[in-house]
Amino acid sequence: MNVVLVGYRGTGKSAVANRIARRLNLRKISLDDAIVRTAGKSIPEIVETDGWPAFRDLEESVVQRFTDQDGLVIDCGGGVIERDANHARLKQAGPVIWLTASVTTIARRIGSDTQRPSLTGAQSFVDEIADVLQRRNPRYQSVSDFEVCTDDATAAQVADAVVTWLVEAGHVPAS
């Protein structure tokens, strides 16, 4: 079994994935880190030199590689749900947890991160977040089995909520 975390940038996926992996004795995989290792360059470099379609192609191949494995907590990049093929693979890999946060919270959390290239290239930072969330939220919702808002919660609290749900839903045994 795998546990898959999806959600927009800055919703806490990486921190929560680390905690869930420790609690359930699973291996945590960051798809973005795997993409960087595969490409040999940072995500901003991939996007700048090769474009978003090339990045999404790399992402799709990395998704396929890891969703064919077992015993993982898969920390997905925010746009992983943009491609239908990823959507299907994630759904089959294990329970999908959607971490949400408000536009204000996301902007505060990722405002100074230079490793996150613009997704639209033409809008203010806050407008971009709002517009991309509006487009992606239905896709996050359709792929997810459980949703947790991270606005006012610590990574530990979110991980606790996820593990509690995984036990209650019968995905993992009670400890």
C-alpha positions in Angstrom: 0.0 0.0 0.0 1.1 3.6 -0.7 -0.2 6.8 0.7 -0.4 9.6 -1.8 -0.4 13.3 -0.8 -1.7 15.9 -3.3 -2.5 19.6 -3.0 -1.3 23.0 -4.1 2.2 24.3 -3.4 2.7 25.3 0.2 -0.1 23.2 1.7 2.3 21.2 3.8 2.7 18.0 1.8 6.4 17.5 2.4 6.3 18.0 6.1 3.2 15.9 6.5 4.6 13.1 4.3 7.7 12.9 6.5 5.6 12.4 9.6 3.3 9.9 8.0 6.2 7.9 6.7 7.8 7.7 10.2 4.5 6.8 11.8 3.6 4.0 9.4 7.2 2.8 8.7 6.9 3.6 5.0 9.5 5.3 2.7 8.8 8.9 1.7 9.3 9.8 -1.9 9.2 13.4 -3.2 8.2 13.4 -6.8 9.7 16.9 -7.3 13.1 15.7 -5.8 12.9 12.6 -8.1 12.3 14.8 -11.1 15.3 17.0 -10.2 17.5 13.9 -9.9 16.3 12.5 -13.2 16.8 15.8 -15.1 20.0 16.8 -13.4 18.7 20.3 -12.9 16.3 22.3 -10.8 12.6 22.7 -11.5 13.0 26.4 -12.4 15.8 25.4 -14.8 13.7 22.6 -16.4 10.8 25.0 -16.9 13.0 27.9 -18.2 15.0 25.8 -20.7 12.5 23.1 -21.7 9.1 24.5 -20.8 6.2 23.3 -18.7 5.2 20.5 -21.1 8.7 18.9 -20.8 8.5 19.2 -17.0 5.0 17.5 -17.0 6.5 14.7 -19.2 9.2 14.1 -16.7 6.7 14.2 -13.9 4.5 11.6 -15.6 7.4 9.2 -16.0 8.4 9.6 -12.4 4.8 9.1 -11.3 4.7 5.9 -13.2 8.0 4.6 -11.7 6.9 5.2 -8.1 3.2 4.3 -8.3 4.3 0.8 -9.5 6.1 0.3 -6.2 4.6 -0.4 -2.7 5.2 0.8 0.8 5.6 4.5 0.0 4.3 7.9 1.1 4.3 9.8 -2.2 4.7 13.5 -1.8 3.4 14.9 -5.2 4.1 18.2 -6.8 1.1 20.6 -6.9 0.4 20.1 -10.6 0.6 16.3 -10.7 -3.1 16.1 -11.2 -2.9 18.2 -14.5 -2.4 15.0 -16.5 -5.1 12.4 -16.7 -2.5 9.6 -16.8 -1.2 10.7 -13.4 -4.7 11.1 -12.0 -5.4 7.4 -12.8 -2.1 6.1 -11.6 -2.3 8.0 -8.3 -5.8 6.7 -7.7 -4.6 3.1 -8.2 -1.5 3.5 -6.0 -3.3 3.9 -2.7 -5.4 6.3 -0.7 -5.0 9.8 -2.0 -5.0 12.6 0.6 -5.7 16.2 -0.5 -4.1 18.8 1.7 -5.8 22.2 1.3 -5.1 25.7 2.5 -6.5 29.2 1.8 -5.0 31.5 -0.8 -3.8 33.7 2.0 -2.1 30.8 3.9 -0.4 29.5 0.7 0.8 33.0 -0.3 2.3 33.5 3.2 4.0 30.1 3.2 5.5 30.2 -0.3 6.0 33.9 -0.9 9.8 33.8 -0.6 10.5 30.5 -2.3 12.5 31.0 -5.4 12.4 27.3 -6.4 8.8 27.5 -7.4 8.5 29.0 -10.9 5.4 31.0 -12.0 2.6 28.8 -13.3 1.1 31.5 -15.4 3.8 34.0 -15.9 1.4 36.9 -16.3 -0.4 37.5 -13.0 0.2 38.8 -9.5 1.3 36.2 -7.1 -2.0 36.0 -5.1 -4.1 36.2 -8.3 -2.1 33.3 -9.8 -2.7 31.1 -6.7 -6.4 31.9 -6.7 -6.8 31.2 -10.5 -4.7 28.0 -10.4 -6.6 26.7 -7.4 -9.9 27.4 -9.1 -8.8 25.3 -12.0 -7.2 22.5 -10.1 -9.5 22.1 -7.1 -12.1 20.0 -9.0 -9.2 17.6 -10.1 -7.8 17.4 -6.6 -11.3 16.6 -5.3 -12.0 13.9 -7.9 -8.7 12.1 -7.2 -8.8 12.3 -3.4 -10.2 9.9 -0.8 -9.7 12.3 2.1 -9.3 16.0 2.5 -7.5 17.9 5.3 -7.3 21.7 5.6 -3.9 22.7 6.8 -4.6 26.5 7.5 -4.6 26.3 11.3 -2.9 23.0 11.9 0.7 21.9 12.4 2.2 19.2 10.3 1.9 16.8 13.3 -1.8 17.6 13.6 -2.4 17.0 9.9 -0.4 13.8 10.0 -2.4 12.6 13.0 -5.7 13.3 11.2 -4.5 11.4 8.1 -3.2 8.4 10.1 -6.5 8.3 12.1 -8.5 8.3 8.8 -6.2 5.6 7.3 -6.9 3.4 10.3 -10.7 4.1 10.4 -11.0 3.5 6.6 -9.2 0.2 7.0 -6.1 1.1 4.9 -3.7 0.4 7.8 -4.1 -1.6 11.0 -4.6 0.2 14.3 -1.3 0.3 16.3 
